[in-house]
Amino acid sequence: MGSEIAEAALVLPIFFMILLGIYWFGRAFNSYATINHAAREGALAASMSSCASCGNTQTSQSAVAGVVTAALKASGLDPGQILPYAPSTTSSCGGIATNCTSTVHNVGLCTNAQLTPAAAPGLPVCGVIVSFQYPYSFSLPFGLPPYGANAFNLQLKADVQMKGEY
């Protein structure tokens, strides 16, 4: 009887640490999937132009940021925590200069960008890139010296490219 209690005292903390790790990893994966979904929605909005009879203008940067923040809010993430993130180097496409800016809500938007990976021989593929990062932190029930209770902070990055529909 005493040996089972001793074994349980050794095994249960390890078991609960594994369960806690699974829980926090699941939350991180959910947050990562959510910010990628929001970036895809923003890239979709940015890649579509207005109607042909309306002048066929590109979607405004504030509209793209609105789409991203709405997607984050719908999933329960705070859009106020979005941090700017510059995508990897972008090349101009078709002789038109690439325009990379950060919108009102720190959502990066590059238009007229050559998408990667470069296509096979032929004309380059042009489109838009939406990028931002979102902080994620998880805490353990005990602090790891010298870091304290919130020792693990990650920056989840979203960098989505979409072919232009213009």
C-alpha positions in Angstrom: 0.0 0.0 0.0 2.8 2.4 0.9 4.7 1.7 -2.3 1.7 2.6 -4.5 1.4 6.0 -2.7 5.1 6.6 -3.2 4.8 5.7 -6.9 1.8 7.9 -7.3 3.6 10.8 -5.7 6.4 10.4 -8.3 4.2 9.8 -11.3 1.3 12.2 -10.8 3.3 15.5 -11.0 4.9 14.4 -14.3 1.5 13.3 -15.6 -0.1 16.7 -14.7 2.9 18.6 -16.3 2.3 16.7 -19.5 -1.4 17.5 -19.4 -0.6 21.1 -18.8 1.8 21.2 -21.7 -0.8 19.7 -24.0 -3.3 22.3 -22.9 -1.0 25.3 -23.5 0.3 23.9 -26.8 -3.3 23.5 -27.9 -4.1 27.1 -27.0 -1.0 28.3 -28.9 -1.9 26.2 -32.0 -5.5 27.6 -31.9 -4.2 31.2 -31.6 -1.7 30.6 -34.5 -4.5 29.2 -36.7 -6.7 32.1 -35.8 -4.2 34.8 -36.8 -3.4 32.9 -40.0 -7.1 32.8 -40.8 -7.4 36.6 -40.1 -4.4 37.3 -42.3 -5.9 35.2 -45.1 -9.2 37.1 -44.9 -7.2 40.4 -45.0 -5.2 39.2 -48.0 -8.4 38.1 -49.8 -10.0 41.5 -49.2 -6.8 43.2 -50.4 -6.4 41.1 -53.5 -9.9 42.0 -54.8 -10.6 45.3 -56.5 -13.8 47.2 -56.6 -16.3 46.6 -59.4 -15.2 47.5 -62.9 -17.9 50.1 -63.3 -16.7 51.8 -60.0 -13.2 52.5 -61.3 -11.6 49.2 -60.3 -9.7 50.6 -57.4 -7.8 48.6 -54.8 -9.2 47.9 -51.4 -8.1 50.6 -48.9 -5.6 49.7 -46.2 -8.1 50.6 -43.4 -10.6 48.2 -45.0 -8.0 45.4 -44.9 -7.2 46.2 -41.3 -10.9 46.1 -40.5 -11.3 42.7 -42.0 -8.3 41.4 -40.0 -9.5 42.9 -36.7 -13.0 41.6 -37.3 -11.7 38.0 -37.8 -9.6 38.3 -34.6 -12.5 39.6 -32.6 -14.8 36.8 -33.8 -12.3 34.3 -32.4 -11.9 36.1 -29.1 -8.4 37.5 -29.7 -7.7 41.2 -28.9 -6.8 43.1 -32.1 -5.2 45.8 -29.9 -2.3 43.4 -29.3 -1.3 43.2 -33.0 2.3 44.1 -33.5 3.9 45.1 -36.9 5.9 42.5 -38.7 7.8 43.1 -41.9 7.6 40.3 -44.4 10.6 38.8 -46.1 12.1 40.9 -48.8 9.7 41.7 -51.5 10.4 42.4 -55.2 8.5 44.7 -57.4 6.2 43.0 -59.9 5.7 43.9 -63.5 7.7 47.1 -63.3 5.3 48.6 -60.8 6.9 49.5 -57.4 5.9 47.5 -54.4 4.1 49.5 -51.8 4.6 48.1 -48.3 2.9 50.0 -45.4 1.6 49.3 -41.9 -2.1 50.1 -41.5 -3.8 51.7 -38.5 -3.9 48.4 -36.5 -0.3 47.4 -37.3 -1.3 45.1 -40.1 1.3 45.2 -42.8 0.1 45.4 -46.4 2.3 45.0 -49.5 0.7 45.5 -52.8 2.2 44.8 -56.3 4.6 42.3 -54.7 6.2 39.4 -56.5 5.0 36.3 -54.7 7.4 33.6 -53.6 8.4 31.0 -54.6 9.0 32.4 -58.0 7.0 30.6 -60.6 8.5 28.6 -63.4 9.8 30.4 -66.4 7.4 33.1 -67.6 5.9 36.1 -66.1 6.1 36.6 -62.3 3.1 36.2 -60.1 1.9 39.5 -58.6 -0.2 39.9 -55.6 -0.5 41.2 -52.0 1.1 40.3 -48.8 -0.6 40.7 -45.4 1.6 40.3 -42.3 1.5 41.0 -38.6 2.5 39.3 -35.4 0.5 38.5 -32.2 2.0 37.9 -28.8 1.2 34.6 -27.0 2.4 33.9 -23.5 1.7 30.9 -21.3 2.5 30.5 -17.7 3.3 27.5 -15.5 2.0 27.1 -12.0 5.5 27.6 -10.7 8.1 30.1 -11.6 11.4 29.0 -13.2 14.2 31.1 -11.7 15.1 33.7 -12.8 12.2 34.1 -15.2 9.2 34.1 -12.9 5.8 32.7 -13.5 5.3 34.0 -17.1 8.6 32.7 -18.4 7.5 31.8 -21.9 6.4 34.5 -24.4 6.1 33.9 -28.1 5.5 36.1 -31.1 3.2 34.2 -33.5 3.8 35.5 -37.0 1.3 35.6 -39.8 2.6 36.3 -43.4 0.1 35.5 -46.1 0.5 36.0 -49.8 -2.4 36.0 -52.3 -2.4 36.4 -56.0 -3.9 39.7 -57.2 -7.3 39.7 -58.9 -6.7 43.0 -60.6 
